[in-house]
Amino acid sequence: MKIYLENENKRKSVYDILNIFYDDSEIIFANEGDILILENKVIFNKKNYDYKDNYQLKSTLYNILVKKTSYKSPWGMLTGSKPSKLLQKQSPDQIKEKYFLSDEKLNLLVDIKNEQDKLRFNKDDFNLYINIPFCPSRCDYCSYPTLIGPDHDRLTYIDTLCHEIDMIDLPKDLDSIYVGGGTPSDLSLYDFEKLLDKINERFFSFEYIFEAGREDTLDEKKLKLLSNYGVTGISLNPQTFNKEIIKSVGRAYDYNHFLKMYEKARELGFIINMDFIVGLVGESAKNFEKNFEILEKLQPDNITFHALATKSGSKYRENNKKGSIEDALIISKSIKDFTEKNYYKAYYLYRQKNIISNLENVGYQKNNTAQRYNIIINEELENVIGLGMNANTKLMNGKKYRNARNLRDYTENIENIIKDKNMMIKSN
């Protein structure tokens, strides 16, 4: 799809709508095009469509492309990452009319708001995110700045991180603690316990979540340590139970070991989340049914279904690998059927650029096990302080801070990082 754009300031708005219908590699901005975007009108098939503002530009372009492609997105022309925020200022009917949402997605937003309204949040409270950037290998779909393999100086990183934990100027009682990555469970037992001990020395929270996403990094000793140090929930993330698919992305797979770790985590009383990806290359809707069959037997407390977003830095993006748009839409419908049948309730949602089939990422819970941190970070309801390499801090007064993005800069500049963030926290 070639687009002529008279005003470069409109590029993002135009691209966002085009990306609903076309892969980013198919969108070309040129000196001539199939569609001409002029200052106050759109020209397509020799017909003029006037617009007055950015909303009218986007809605006009969306409706032109619906007719051209015969595809109507279930999210309509919505492209933002946090659509649930619209319900804070507009009624469901207003949102549907303005953005052309399907009833299914509108009802999903309303259901999520109803679940979130059961909980109470305080804009003055603090939450802690701790980043462990290490992974045993990089999955082909992953774009995160992780450090692969055992060769990096993990001991220095953990020492630096523990110093940051020591010196950050936060109250002892927090709303939530979330240890993510990367793969935090890839740490050695020594580093694992050192980190957990330091966190407990400084902080307390009734919700304490630890990502233990890859079963190949877990054993019973680590699970027992997590339990002993007061961790309340873990993420144990298969991404898919289809062996050929998960091995094709460069990830180890041992279902028997996974099941053993899941059963031990159950025995220890953790709230367990499992992540799955919709849109992995080669995984059809029929293949995906295996995930539902196993999930129906396991019945984890939380399930998060992520629609694949192909991002720069991933091998998928580098090699132009893409999942099936048609299969992703079928799987999305099957997720709705599965969650309703098994009494799971959607409790948070976010969307991303270049997301397959213009879908969404949704977290589901049952038996009132929603993770507060997921709601807080996505709805921006409380202060979040990020510790560790590349960790983000966002305060309710609008101030943001991002730690150094690589290991050397993080360890060498830790004193300045601590000083800068403590000044932000004090001004909040």
Secondary structure, DSSP 8 states (H G I E B T S, - for coil): -EEEES-GGGHHHHHHHHHHHS-GGG-EEESS-SEEE-SSEEEETTEEEE-SSHHHHHHHHHHHHHHHH----TTTT---S-GGGGGGTS-HHHHHHHH---HHHHHHHHHHHHHHTTS---TT-EEEEEEE-EESS--TT--S--EESS-S-HHHHHHHHHHHHHHS---SB-SEEEEEES-GGGS-HHHHHHHHHHHHHH-B-SEEEEE---GGG--HHHHHHHHHTT--EEE---B-S-HHHHHHTT----HHHHHHHHHHHHHHT-EEEEEEEET-TT--HHHHHHHHHHHHHH--SEEEEEE-B--TTSHHHHTT----HHHHHHHHHHHHHHHHHTT-EEEEEE--TTBGGG--EEEEESSS---HHHHHHHHT-SEEEEESTT-EEE-TTS-EEE--SSHHHHHHTHHHHHHHHHHHHHH-
